Amino acid sequence: MVHGTTDILLSEGFAVDQGVHGARIALDAAVEVPCGEQDMLWAVALSDKVHCGSGVGPINIDLHRGESALLLWPRSPWSAVLSGDDGAEISVFRITLDALHRMLAVDFQSAKQAGAARMDYSKLSRVVRLSPVQLQALERLFIHSEQSRFRAIARRGIFLDAFAQMLETLYGTDIDQCPFHIDSDTERKIRSAEHVLVNNLHAPPDLQSLAFEVDLPKAVLKEGFYYLYGKTISQYLQDYKFEHATTMLESGKYLIKEVAFAIGYQNPSHFISAFKQRYGTTPKQWLKQSSPQ
């Protein structure tokens, strides 16, 4: 395990890839992780409870086991200060922005980043819960007893899979420029609009009403939503409705008409027709096919 306040990631951690270093840290005492202005830190709590603060910048996040967050302060060299109860452990990955751009295959255009210095990067730090499978895989990265000729490749694959899932949770799937330079207030409003939609599947607001509710121009909401989620608002809503419908059907707790009403169909026959058009079978037939024999 790594202790102290030295440059832990380079001295005792391991290189996942060019520009990406990782370490597993036992927080017997507060640990400082120095970072440059072009570095971000991905922190993953391996036990309850870990606090992530900063020597420079307003980073102040508590993580519980399985939770992760990206820490970024691209204005000057900075440090992440990690602390926790006795026995607390955390995995940290320091990632340069150049490495991030390579992973995203982004054509970095400095003109798009002109307003970056005016943005509040502290709002970009959000807590994302990893799946148990991903957390277990990340923990295995630091088991030194595992020997394989291809361990370096396996390590990189495990890291990229978990990191990609976290980015998808935060920013959606279509990324045509670096997501860490978008307007954080606008992003917050767009994500609020997504919450309004999924919480009102039975009667979702129209675009005008939704834009008014989250205080954004319609054009900004439309373009920003597609940027974050990789789908138009209409596509996203329809996909979510039918995914929700299949979940309700699989639970066995609802009649088909109840499922129809829950996602906004006043006439169950219209729901059945739409379901068949999407899945090639009726809800009843689909349920029989998906049920274990």
C-alpha positions in Angstrom: 0.0 0.0 0.0 1.0 3.6 -0.5 1.3 6.1 2.3 2.5 9.7 2.9 2.2 12.9 0.9 4.8 12.2 -1.9 4.1 11.9 -5.6 2.5 8.5 -5.0 1.1 7.8 -8.5 4.5 7.9 -10.2 6.7 6.4 -7.5 4.7 3.5 -6.3 1.7 3.2 -8.6 1.6 1.7 -12.1 1.2 3.1 -15.6 -2.2 2.1 -17.2 -1.3 3.9 -20.4 0.7 6.8 -21.6 -0.5 9.7 -19.4 -2.5 7.5 -17.1 -1.1 6.3 -13.7 -3.0 4.5 -10.9 -2.5 3.6 -7.3 -4.4 2.0 -4.4 -4.0 4.0 -1.2 -4.5 3.0 2.4 -5.6 6.2 4.2 -4.0 5.6 7.5 -3.3 9.4 7.4 -4.2 12.1 5.0 -2.6 11.7 1.6 -1.8 14.5 -0.8 -1.7 13.7 -4.6 -0.1 16.5 -6.6 -1.5 17.2 -10.0 -0.6 19.6 -12.8 -3.1 22.1 -14.4 -3.5 19.6 -17.3 -4.2 16.7 -14.9 -7.5 15.2 -13.6 -7.9 12.7 -10.9 -10.4 9.8 -10.9 -11.0 8.7 -7.4 -12.8 5.4 -6.6 -13.7 4.6 -3.0 -13.0 1.0 -2.0 -14.4 1.4 1.5 -16.5 3.8 3.6 -16.0 6.7 3.9 -13.4 8.7 1.9 -13.2 12.5 1.8 -11.7 14.2 -1.3 -10.6 17.8 -0.8 -8.0 20.0 -2.4 -5.0 22.1 -1.5 -6.0 24.5 -4.3 -9.6 24.8 -5.6 -13.0 24.2 -4.0 -13.1 20.4 -4.2 -15.1 18.9 -1.4 -16.6 15.4 -2.0 -17.4 12.5 0.3 -17.3 9.0 -1.4 -18.7 5.7 -0.1 -17.7 2.3 -1.2 -18.3 1.9 -5.0 -18.6 5.6 -5.6 -16.3 7.5 -7.8 -15.7 11.1 -8.9 -13.6 13.1 -11.3 -11.5 15.9 -9.7 -10.3 18.7 -12.0 -8.9 22.1 -11.4 -7.3 23.3 -14.7 -6.2 26.7 -13.7 -2.9 26.0 -11.9 -1.0 23.1 -10.4 -3.2 21.6 -7.6 -3.3 18.8 -5.1 -6.0 16.4 -4.1 -6.1 15.8 -0.4 -7.5 12.3 0.5 -8.5 11.3 4.0 -10.8 8.7 5.7 -11.4 6.6 8.7 -8.9 4.0 9.8 -8.7 1.2 7.2 -10.2 3.3 4.5 -8.9 2.6 1.0 -9.2 4.4 -2.3 -8.0 3.8 -5.9 -6.9 6.9 -7.8 -6.0 7.4 -11.4 -4.2 10.5 -12.6 -5.1 11.3 -16.2 -3.6 14.1 -18.3 -6.0 15.9 -20.6 -3.9 14.9 -23.6 -4.4 11.3 -22.6 -8.1 11.9 -22.3 -8.3 13.4 -25.7 -6.5 10.4 -27.2 -8.9 8.0 -25.5 -11.9 10.0 -26.8 -10.3 10.4 -30.3 -11.1 14.1 -30.0 -9.7 16.6 -32.4 -8.7 19.2 -29.8 -9.5 22.7 -30.9 -8.2 25.5 -28.7 -10.8 27.9 -30.1 -13.6 25.9 -28.5 -12.0 26.3 -25.1 -11.7 30.1 -25.2 -14.2 30.6 -22.3 -12.8 27.8 -20.2 -11.1 30.1 -17.6 -14.5 31.6 -16.8 -16.2 28.3 -15.9 -16.7 26.9 -12.5 -15.0 23.5 -12.7 -15.9 22.6 -9.2 -19.4 21.8 -10.5 -18.0 19.1 -12.8 -17.2 16.9 -9.9 -20.1 14.5 -9.6 -20.4 11.2 -7.8 -21.0 8.1 -10.0 -21.6 4.7 -8.6 -19.8 1.9 -10.3 -21.4 -1.5 -10.7 -20.2 -4.3 -8.4 -18.6 -6.0 -11.3 -16.6 -2.9 -12.3 -15.6 -2.2 -8.8 -14.3 -5.8 -8.3 -12.4 -5.6 -11.6 -10.7 -2.3 -10.5 -9.7 -3.8 -7.2 -8.0 -6.7 -9.1 -5.8 -4.2 -10.9 -3.7 -3.9 -7.7 -3.3 -7.6 -6.8 0.4 -8.0 -7.5 0.2 -11.8 -7.1 -1.6 -12.1 -10.5 1.0 -12.9 -13.1 0.3 -13.0 -16.9 2.3 -12.2 -20.0 -0.6 -10.0 -21.0 -1.4 -8.4 -17.7 -0.6 -4.9 -19.0 -3.2 -5.3 -21.7 -5.8 -6.7 -19.3 -5.2 -3.8 -16.9 -5.7 -1.3 -19.6 -8.9 -3.0 -20.7 -10.3 -3.1 -17.2 -9.6 0.6 -16.7 -11.0 1.7 -20.0 -14.2 -0.3 -19.5 -14.9 1.3 -16.1 -13.8 4.7 -17.2 -15.9 4.7 -20.3 -19.0 3.7 -18.3 -18.4 6.5 -15.9 -18.0 9.1 -18.7 -21.1 7.8 -20.4 -23.1 8.2 -17.2 -21.8 11.8 -16.9 -21.8 13.0 -20.4 -23.7 10.7 -22.7 -22.4 8.7 -25.6 -21.8 11.2 -28.4 -18.7 13.3 -27.7 -17.4 15.5 -30.4 -15.2 17.8 -28.2 -13.8 17.6 -24.8 -16.7 17.4 -22.3 -14.8 19.1 -19.6 -15.2 22.5 -21.2 -19.0 22.7 -21.5 -21.0 25.3 -19.6 -21.7 23.6 -16.3 -24.8 25.7 -15.5 -26.3 24.8 -18.9 -25.4 21.2 -18.4 -27.1 21.1 -15.0 -30.3 22.5 -16.6 -30.3 20.0 -19.4 -29.9 17.1 -16.9 -32.7 18.6 -14.9 -34.8 18.5 -18.1 -34.0 14.8 -18.5 -35.2 14.2 -14.9 -38.5 15.9 -15.7 -39.0 13.7 -18.7 -38.4 10.4 -17.0 -40.4 11.3 -13.9 -43.4 12.2 -16.1 -43.6 9.4 -18.7 -47.4 9.3 -18.4 -47.6 13.0 -19.4 -44.3 14.5 -20.5 -44.2 18.2 -21.2 -43.7 19.5 -24.7 -40.5 21.2 -25.8 -41.7 24.7 -25.1 -43.0 23.8 -21.6 -39.8 21.8 -20.8 -37.5 24.7 -21.9 -39.5 27.1 -19.8 -39.4 24.8 -16.8 -35.6 24.5 -16.8 -35.0 28.1 -17.9 -33.3 27.4 -21.3 -33.9 28.6 -24.8 -35.5 25.8 -26.9 -32.6 25.7 -29.3 -30.0 25.4 -26.5 -32.1 22.6 -24.8 -32.4 20.7 -28.1 -28.8 20.9 -29.1 -27.4 20.4 -25.6 -29.6 17.4 -24.9 -28.4 15.7 -28.1 -24.8 16.5 -27.1 -25.1 15.0 -23.7 -27.3 12.0 -24.4 -26.6 11.2 -28.1 -30.3 11.3 -29.0 -32.9 13.9 -29.7 -35.4 14.5 -26.8 -38.1 12.6 -28.7 -35.8 9.6 -29.3 -34.6 9.5 -25.8 -38.1 9.7 -24.4 -39.4 6.9 -26.6 -36.5 4.6 -25.9 -36.8 5.3 -22.1 -40.6 4.7 -22.2 -40.3 1.3 -23.8 -37.4 0.2 -21.6 -39.5 1.2 -18.7 -42.4 -0.7 -20.2 -40.4 -3.9 -20.6 -39.2 -3.6 -17.0 -42.8 -3.3 -15.7 -43.9 -6.3 -17.8 -41.0 -8.4 -16.5 -41.9 -7.6 -12.9 -45.2 -9.5 -13.4 -47.0 -6.9 -11.2 -48.8 -5.0 -13.9 -51.5 -5.6 -16.5 -50.7 -4.5 -20.0 -53.2 -1.7 -19.8 -51.5 -0.4 -16.7 -48.1 -0.4 -18.4 -49.7 1.4 -21.3 -51.1 4.1 -19.1 -47.8 4.5 -17.2 -45.9 5.5 -20.3 -48.6 7.8 -21.7 -50.8 5.6 -23.9 -54.5 6.2 -23.1 -55.5 3.4 -25.5 -53.9 0.0 -24.7 -54.3 -1.1 -28.3 -52.2 1.8 -29.5 -49.5 0.7 -27.0 -49.7 -2.9 -28.2 -49.3 -1.7 -31.9 -46.3 0.5 -31.0 -44.7 -2.2 -28.9 -45.1 -4.7 -31.8 -43.6 -2.2 -34.3 -40.6 -1.8 -32.0 -40.0 -5.4 -30.9 -41.7 -7.4 -33.6 -44.1 -9.0 -31.2 -46.9 -8.1 -28.8 -46.3 -7.4 -25.1 -47.9 -10.7 -24.2 -45.9 -12.7 -26.7 -42.7 -10.9 -25.7 -43.3 -11.7 -22.1 -43.7 -15.4 -22.9 -40.5 -15.5 -24.9 -38.5 -13.7 -22.3 -39.8 -15.8 -19.4 -37.6 -18.8 -18.3 -39.1 -22.1 -19.5 
